[in-house]
Amino acid sequence: ILKDEATREQYDYAIAHPEEVGMKVFYNAARYYHAYYGHKTDPRAVLVGLLLVLSAFQYLNQWTRYTQVPR
């Protein structure tokens, strides 16, 4: 890890300023997980898919209510 110049600078800074390391660790961890597990799909595609699923449930609900009406 310390072969990389940027990582080496971060390490040296953490050693020189131990009082700031606590918050920086959480910040760096949050940035890592956001980049690794962050959104990989287009939000518009998710919205369209959600609307299609909700519309299908609404249609099935109305169709079931329609067929259960006594004639």
Biopython code that builds the backbone (N, CA, C, O; Angstrom):
import numpy as np
from Bio.PDB.StructureBuilder import StructureBuilder

atoms = [
    (1, "ILE", "N", (0.828, -1.189, 0.000)),
    (1, "ILE", "CA", (0.000, 0.000, 0.000)),
    (1, "ILE", "C", (0.869, 1.248, 0.000)),
    (1, "ILE", "O", (0.535, 2.236, -0.654)),
    (2, "LEU", "N", (1.960, 1.215, 0.712)),
    (2, "LEU", "CA", (2.765, 2.417, 0.868)),
    (2, "LEU", "C", (3.671, 2.685, -0.328)),
    (2, "LEU", "O", (4.399, 3.678, -0.335)),
    (3, "LYS", "N", (3.640, 1.830, -1.324)),
    (3, "LYS", "CA", (4.414, 2.090, -2.542)),
    (3, "LYS", "C", (3.787, 3.231, -3.345)),
    (3, "LYS", "O", (4.484, 3.978, -4.032)),
    (4, "ASP", "N", (2.472, 3.351, -3.250)),
    (4, "ASP", "CA", (1.762, 4.417, -3.947)),
    (4, "ASP", "C", (2.048, 5.746, -3.245)),
    (4, "ASP", "O", (1.959, 5.832, -2.020)),
    (5, "GLU", "N", (2.385, 6.756, -3.998)),
    (5, "GLU", "CA", (2.770, 8.053, -3.429)),
    (5, "GLU", "C", (1.612, 8.708, -2.664)),
    (5, "GLU", "O", (1.819, 9.259, -1.583)),
    (6, "ALA", "N", (0.386, 8.650, -3.226)),
    (6, "ALA", "CA", (-0.766, 9.275, -2.564)),
    (6, "ALA", "C", (-1.089, 8.563, -1.252)),
    (6, "ALA", "O", (-1.391, 9.207, -0.247)),
    (7, "THR", "N", (-1.025, 7.244, -1.267)),
    (7, "THR", "CA", (-1.300, 6.488, -0.048)),
    (7, "THR", "C", (-0.229, 6.749, 1.000)),
    (7, "THR", "O", (-0.525, 6.839, 2.191)),
    (8, "ARG", "N", (0.993, 6.868, 0.561)),
    (8, "ARG", "CA", (2.100, 7.155, 1.480)),
    (8, "ARG", "C", (1.913, 8.522, 2.146)),
    (8, "ARG", "O", (2.181, 8.679, 3.337)),
    (9, "GLU", "N", (1.452, 9.507, 1.369)),
    (9, "GLU", "CA", (1.202, 10.832, 1.934)),
    (9, "GLU", "C", (0.077, 10.790, 2.967)),
    (9, "GLU", "O", (0.169, 11.430, 4.015)),
    (10, "GLN", "N", (-0.981, 10.039, 2.672)),
    (10, "GLN", "CA", (-2.083, 9.910, 3.627)),
    (10, "GLN", "C", (-1.609, 9.235, 4.909)),
    (10, "GLN", "O", (-2.010, 9.623, 6.006)),
    (11, "TYR", "N", (-0.758, 8.226, 4.770)),
    (11, "TYR", "CA", (-0.223, 7.519, 5.932)),
    (11, "TYR", "C", (0.645, 8.452, 6.766)),
    (11, "TYR", "O", (0.514, 8.505, 7.988)),
    (12, "ASP", "N", (1.514, 9.174, 6.115)),
    (12, "ASP", "CA", (2.384, 10.111, 6.834)),
    (12, "ASP", "C", (1.572, 11.181, 7.553)),
    (12, "ASP", "O", (1.901, 11.559, 8.677)),
    (13, "TYR", "N", (0.519, 11.666, 6.916)),
    (13, "TYR", "CA", (-0.343, 12.674, 7.537)),
    (13, "TYR", "C", (-1.039, 12.088, 8.772)),
    (13, "TYR", "O", (-1.148, 12.751, 9.803)),
    (14, "ALA", "N", (-1.510, 10.838, 8.656)),
    (14, "ALA", "CA", (-2.192, 10.198, 9.778)),
    (14, "ALA", "C", (-1.239, 10.014, 10.956)),
    (14, "ALA", "O", (-1.641, 10.153, 12.111)),
    (15, "ILE", "N", (0.014, 9.706, 10.667)),
    (15, "ILE", "CA", (1.003, 9.547, 11.740)),
    (15, "ILE", "C", (1.300, 10.905, 12.388)),
    (15, "ILE", "O", (1.450, 10.991, 13.607)),
    (16, "ALA", "N", (1.385, 11.951, 11.584)),
    (16, "ALA", "CA", (1.706, 13.281, 12.101)),
    (16, "ALA", "C", (0.539, 13.924, 12.845)),
    (16, "ALA", "O", (0.764, 14.742, 13.738)),
    (17, "HIS", "N", (-0.709, 13.575, 12.498)),
    (17, "HIS", "CA", (-1.898, 14.191, 13.108)),
    (17, "HIS", "C", (-2.852, 13.105, 13.621)),
    (17, "HIS", "O", (-3.906, 12.889, 13.021)),
    (18, "PRO", "N", (-2.510, 12.425, 14.704)),
    (18, "PRO", "CA", (-3.366, 11.320, 15.178)),
    (18, "PRO", "C", (-4.734, 11.776, 15.689)),
    (18, "PRO", "O", (-5.665, 10.973, 15.743)),
    (19, "GLU", "N", (-4.871, 13.052, 16.065)),
    (19, "GLU", "CA", (-6.160, 13.526, 16.577)),
    (19, "GLU", "C", (-7.217, 13.619, 15.482)),
    (19, "GLU", "O", (-8.412, 13.606, 15.776)),
    (20, "GLU", "N", (-6.796, 13.713, 14.235)),
    (20, "GLU", "CA", (-7.743, 13.838, 13.121)),
    (20, "GLU", "C", (-8.041, 12.511, 12.450)),
    (20, "GLU", "O", (-8.925, 12.437, 11.597)),
    (21, "VAL", "N", (-7.333, 11.481, 12.815)),
    (21, "VAL", "CA", (-7.448, 10.205, 12.113)),
    (21, "VAL", "C", (-8.811, 9.570, 12.311)),
    (21, "VAL", "O", (-9.334, 8.954, 11.382)),
    (22, "GLY", "N", (-9.405, 9.700, 13.492)),
    (22, "GLY", "CA", (-10.685, 9.048, 13.772)),
    (22, "GLY", "C", (-11.766, 9.405, 12.779)),
    (22, "GLY", "O", (-12.399, 8.514, 12.212)),
    (23, "MET", "N", (-11.994, 10.689, 12.554)),
    (23, "MET", "CA", (-13.032, 11.122, 11.624)),
    (23, "MET", "C", (-12.639, 10.840, 10.181)),
    (23, "MET", "O", (-13.493, 10.534, 9.349)),
    (24, "LYS", "N", (-11.367, 10.940, 9.890)),
    (24, "LYS", "CA", (-10.913, 10.709, 8.522)),
    (24, "LYS", "C", (-11.092, 9.252, 8.125)),
    (24, "LYS", "O", (-11.393, 8.957, 6.968)),
    (25, "VAL", "N", (-10.912, 8.343, 9.068)),
    (25, "VAL", "CA", (-11.102, 6.922, 8.775)),
    (25, "VAL", "C", (-12.547, 6.660, 8.382)),
    (25, "VAL", "O", (-12.813, 5.952, 7.411)),
    (26, "PHE", "N", (-13.482, 7.234, 9.138)),
    (26, "PHE", "CA", (-14.891, 7.032, 8.805)),
    (26, "PHE", "C", (-15.241, 7.681, 7.472)),
    (26, "PHE", "O", (-16.016, 7.124, 6.695)),
    (27, "TYR", "N", (-14.679, 8.846, 7.207)),
    (27, "TYR", "CA", (-14.940, 9.524, 5.942)),
    (27, "TYR", "C", (-14.407, 8.706, 4.767)),
    (27, "TYR", "O", (-15.100, 8.534, 3.764)),
    (28, "ASN", "N", (-13.189, 8.206, 4.888)),
    (28, "ASN", "CA", (-12.613, 7.402, 3.812)),
    (28, "ASN", "C", (-13.361, 6.089, 3.622)),
    (28, "ASN", "O", (-13.547, 5.637, 2.492)),
    (29, "ALA", "N", (-13.789, 5.478, 4.715)),
    (29, "ALA", "CA", (-14.559, 4.242, 4.605)),
    (29, "ALA", "C", (-15.891, 4.506, 3.910)),
    (29, "ALA", "O", (-16.322, 3.716, 3.070)),
    (30, "ALA", "N", (-16.544, 5.612, 4.259)),
    (30, "ALA", "CA", (-17.818, 5.948, 3.616)),
    (30, "ALA", "C", (-17.623, 6.202, 2.124)),
    (30, "ALA", "O", (-18.433, 5.763, 1.306)),
    (31, "ARG", "N", (-16.554, 6.907, 1.770)),
    (31, "ARG", "CA", (-16.276, 7.149, 0.353)),
    (31, "ARG", "C", (-16.019, 5.840, -0.384)),
    (31, "ARG", "O", (-16.485, 5.660, -1.508)),
    (32, "TYR", "N", (-15.278, 4.924, 0.242)),
    (32, "TYR", "CA", (-14.978, 3.634, -0.394)),
    (32, "TYR", "C", (-16.253, 2.841, -0.646)),
    (32, "TYR", "O", (-16.480, 2.358, -1.755)),
    (33, "TYR", "N", (-17.089, 2.706, 0.389)),
    (33, "TYR", "CA", (-18.290, 1.894, 0.221)),
    (33, "TYR", "C", (-19.296, 2.556, -0.705)),
    (33, "TYR", "O", (-20.036, 1.865, -1.404)),
    (34, "HIS", "N", (-19.335, 3.870, -0.722)),
    (34, "HIS", "CA", (-20.231, 4.547, -1.662)),
    (34, "HIS", "C", (-19.776, 4.293, -3.099)),
    (34, "HIS", "O", (-20.604, 4.068, -3.981)),
    (35, "ALA", "N", (-18.486, 4.326, -3.332)),
    (35, "ALA", "CA", (-17.972, 4.072, -4.674)),
    (35, "ALA", "C", (-18.138, 2.604, -5.057)),
    (35, "ALA", "O", (-18.417, 2.296, -6.215)),
    (36, "TYR", "N", (-17.970, 1.698, -4.097)),
    (36, "TYR", "CA", (-18.027, 0.270, -4.410)),
    (36, "TYR", "C", (-19.454, -0.230, -4.516)),
    (36, "TYR", "O", (-19.780, -0.995, -5.423)),
    (37, "TYR", "N", (-20.311, 0.198, -3.594)),
    (37, "TYR", "CA", (-21.687, -0.276, -3.576)),
    (37, "TYR", "C", (-22.674, 0.785, -4.051)),
    (37, "TYR", "O", (-23.883, 0.601, -3.909)),
    (38, "GLY", "N", (-22.196, 1.866, -4.599)),
    (38, "GLY", "CA", (-23.067, 2.957, -5.019)),
    (38, "GLY", "C", (-23.962, 2.574, -6.182)),
    (38, "GLY", "O", (-23.944, 1.440, -6.660)),
    (39, "HIS", "N", (-24.735, 3.537, -6.620)),
    (39, "HIS", "CA", (-25.678, 3.319, -7.706)),
    (39, "HIS", "C", (-24.937, 2.985, -8.992)),
    (39, "HIS", "O", (-24.009, 3.688, -9.390)),
    (40, "LYS", "N", (-25.358, 1.906, -9.633)),
    (40, "LYS", "CA", (-24.750, 1.523, -10.895)),
    (40, "LYS", "C", (-25.768, 1.530, -12.035)),
    (40, "LYS", "O", (-25.421, 1.282, -13.190)),
    (41, "THR", "N", (-27.018, 1.816, -11.702)),
    (41, "THR", "CA", (-28.052, 1.868, -12.719)),
    (41, "THR", "C", (-28.581, 3.286, -12.832)),
    (41, "THR", "O", (-28.427, 4.112, -11.933)),
    (42, "ASP", "N", (-29.200, 3.530, -13.955)),
    (42, "ASP", "CA", (-29.786, 4.840, -14.187)),
    (42, "ASP", "C", (-31.039, 4.991, -13.317)),
    (42, "ASP", "O", (-31.917, 4.130, -13.374)),
    (43, "PRO", "N", (-31.148, 6.029, -12.534)),
    (43, "PRO", "CA", (-32.331, 6.196, -11.673)),
    (43, "PRO", "C", (-33.630, 6.257, -12.461)),
    (43, "PRO", "O", (-34.680, 5.859, -11.956)),
    (44, "ARG", "N", (-33.571, 6.750, -13.695)),
    (44, "ARG", "CA", (-34.793, 6.790, -14.513)),
    (44, "ARG", "C", (-35.280, 5.390, -14.833)),
    (44, "ARG", "O", (-36.487, 5.147, -14.861)),
    (45, "ALA", "N", (-34.355, 4.457, -15.076)),
    (45, "ALA", "CA", (-34.743, 3.070, -15.352)),
    (45, "ALA", "C", (-35.373, 2.439, -14.113)),
    (45, "ALA", "O", (-36.337, 1.681, -14.224)),
    (46, "VAL", "N", (-34.840, 2.744, -12.952)),
    (46, "VAL", "CA", (-35.415, 2.220, -11.715)),
    (46, "VAL", "C", (-36.814, 2.787, -11.506)),
    (46, "VAL", "O", (-37.721, 2.059, -11.105)),
    (47, "LEU", "N", (-36.997, 4.068, -11.772)),
    (47, "LEU", "CA", (-38.308, 4.694, -11.614)),
    (47, "LEU", "C", (-39.328, 4.084, -12.577)),
    (47, "LEU", "O", (-40.460, 3.803, -12.183)),
    (48, "VAL", "N", (-38.940, 3.883, -13.815)),
    (48, "VAL", "CA", (-39.848, 3.276, -14.792)),
    (48, "VAL", "C", (-40.207, 1.858, -14.371)),
    (48, "VAL", "O", (-41.370, 1.461, -14.456)),
    (49, "GLY", "N", (-39.220, 1.092, -13.917)),
    (49, "GLY", "CA", (-39.489, -0.273, -13.457)),
    (49, "GLY", "C", (-40.424, -0.292, -12.261)),
    (49, "GLY", "O", (-41.326, -1.126, -12.187)),
    (50, "LEU", "N", (-40.213, 0.623, -11.324)),
    (50, "LEU", "CA", (-41.085, 0.707, -10.158)),
    (50, "LEU", "C", (-42.508, 1.073, -10.555)),
    (50, "LEU", "O", (-43.467, 0.511, -10.027)),
    (51, "LEU", "N", (-42.646, 2.008, -11.477)),
    (51, "LEU", "CA", (-43.987, 2.383, -11.946)),
    (51, "LEU", "C", (-44.678, 1.220, -12.653)),
    (51, "LEU", "O", (-45.884, 1.030, -12.494)),
    (52, "LEU", "N", (-43.932, 0.447, -13.427)),
    (52, "LEU", "CA", (-44.523, -0.719, -14.091)),
    (52, "LEU", "C", (-44.997, -1.759, -13.088)),
    (52, "LEU", "O", (-46.083, -2.319, -13.242)),
    (53, "VAL", "N", (-44.202, -2.021, -12.072)),
    (53, "VAL", "CA", (-44.590, -3.002, -11.055)),
    (53, "VAL", "C", (-45.817, -2.517, -10.291)),
    (53, "VAL", "O", (-46.750, -3.288, -10.066)),
    (54, "LEU", "N", (-45.824, -1.249, -9.893)),
    (54, "LEU", "CA", (-46.984, -0.721, -9.173)),
    (54, "LEU", "C", (-48.239, -0.719, -10.040)),
    (54, "LEU", "O", (-49.336, -0.992, -9.551)),
    (55, "SER", "N", (-48.081, -0.415, -11.316)),
    (55, "SER", "CA", (-49.232, -0.439, -12.221)),
    (55, "SER", "C", (-49.768, -1.854, -12.388)),
    (55, "SER", "O", (-50.980, -2.053, -12.470)),
    (56, "ALA", "N", (-48.887, -2.826, -12.437)),
    (56, "ALA", "CA", (-49.320, -4.228, -12.553)),
    (56, "ALA", "C", (-50.093, -4.644, -11.306)),
    (56, "ALA", "O", (-51.125, -5.307, -11.414)),
    (57, "PHE", "N", (-49.609, -4.267, -10.128)),
    (57, "PHE", "CA", (-50.342, -4.587, -8.900)),
    (57, "PHE", "C", (-51.701, -3.898, -8.875)),
    (57, "PHE", "O", (-52.694, -4.499, -8.466)),
    (58, "GLN", "N", (-51.750, -2.659, -9.303)),
    (58, "GLN", "CA", (-53.022, -1.938, -9.318)),
    (58, "GLN", "C", (-53.990, -2.599, -10.299)),
    (58, "GLN", "O", (-55.169, -2.760, -9.985)),
    (59, "TYR", "N", (-53.509, -2.981, -11.473)),
    (59, "TYR", "CA", (-54.358, -3.639, -12.467)),
    (59, "TYR", "C", (-54.905, -4.957, -11.926)),
    (59, "TYR", "O", (-56.095, -5.243, -12.058)),
    (60, "LEU", "N", (-54.028, -5.761, -11.314)),
    (60, "LEU", "CA", (-54.482, -7.054, -10.777)),
    (60, "LEU", "C", (-55.482, -6.864, -9.648)),
    (60, "LEU", "O", (-56.433, -7.636, -9.529)),
    (61, "ASN", "N", (-55.282, -5.858, -8.825)),
    (61, "ASN", "CA", (-56.222, -5.584, -7.751)),
    (61, "ASN", "C", (-57.591, -5.195, -8.318)),
    (61, "ASN", "O", (-58.616, -5.705, -7.865)),
    (62, "GLN", "N", (-57.609, -4.312, -9.286)),
    (62, "GLN", "CA", (-58.885, -3.887, -9.878)),
    (62, "GLN", "C", (-59.563, -5.033, -10.619)),
    (62, "GLN", "O", (-60.786, -5.161, -10.570)),
    (63, "TRP", "N", (-58.794, -5.857, -11.296)),
    (63, "TRP", "CA", (-59.357, -6.995, -12.035)),
    (63, "TRP", "C", (-59.965, -7.998, -11.065)),
    (63, "TRP", "O", (-61.030, -8.554, -11.329)),
    (64, "THR", "N", (-59.284, -8.232, -9.932)),
    (64, "THR", "CA", (-59.808, -9.151, -8.924)),
    (64, "THR", "C", (-61.098, -8.601, -8.326)),
    (64, "THR", "O", (-62.053, -9.353, -8.135)),
    (65, "ARG", "N", (-61.144, -7.320, -8.030)),
    (65, "ARG", "CA", (-62.361, -6.725, -7.489)),
    (65, "ARG", "C", (-63.500, -6.783, -8.512)),
    (65, "ARG", "O", (-64.654, -6.996, -8.142)),
    (66, "TYR", "N", (-63.182, -6.596, -9.778)),
    (66, "TYR", "CA", (-64.190, -6.645, -10.844)),
    (66, "TYR", "C", (-64.787, -8.041, -10.973)),
    (66, "TYR", "O", (-65.998, -8.196, -11.131)),
    (67, "THR", "N", (-63.926, -9.057, -10.905)),
    (67, "THR", "CA", (-64.431, -10.432, -11.088)),
    (67, "THR", "C", (-65.172, -10.945, -9.865)),
    (67, "THR", "O", (-65.911, -11.924, -9.977)),
    (68, "GLN", "N", (-65.009, -10.331, -8.714)),
    (68, "GLN", "CA", (-65.676, -10.811, -7.488)),
    (68, "GLN", "C", (-67.037, -10.158, -7.287)),
    (68, "GLN", "O", (-67.755, -10.522, -6.355)),
    (69, "VAL", "N", (-67.404, -9.221, -8.120)),
    (69, "VAL", "CA", (-68.709, -8.568, -7.997)),
    (69, "VAL", "C", (-69.790, -9.567, -8.427)),
    (69, "VAL", "O", (-69.715, -10.140, -9.514)),
    (70, "PRO", "N", (-70.798, -9.770, -7.563)),
    (70, "PRO", "CA", (-71.882, -10.704, -7.960)),
    (70, "PRO", "C", (-72.707, -10.120, -9.106)),
    (70, "PRO", "O", (-72.971, -8.919, -9.164)),
    (71, "ARG", "N", (-73.088, -10.979, -9.980)),
    (71, "ARG", "CA", (-73.887, -10.541, -11.145)),
    (71, "ARG", "C", (-75.257, -11.120, -11.122)),
    (71, "ARG", "O", (-76.054, -10.856, -12.021)),
]
sb = StructureBuilder()
sb.init_structure("model")
sb.init_model(0)
sb.init_chain("A")
sb.init_seg("    ")
for serial, (resi, resn, name, xyz) in enumerate(atoms, 1):
    if name == "N":
        sb.init_residue(resn, " ", resi, " ")
    sb.init_atom(name, np.array(xyz, "f"), 0.0, 1.0, " ", f" {name:<3s}", serial, name[0])
structure = sb.get_structure()
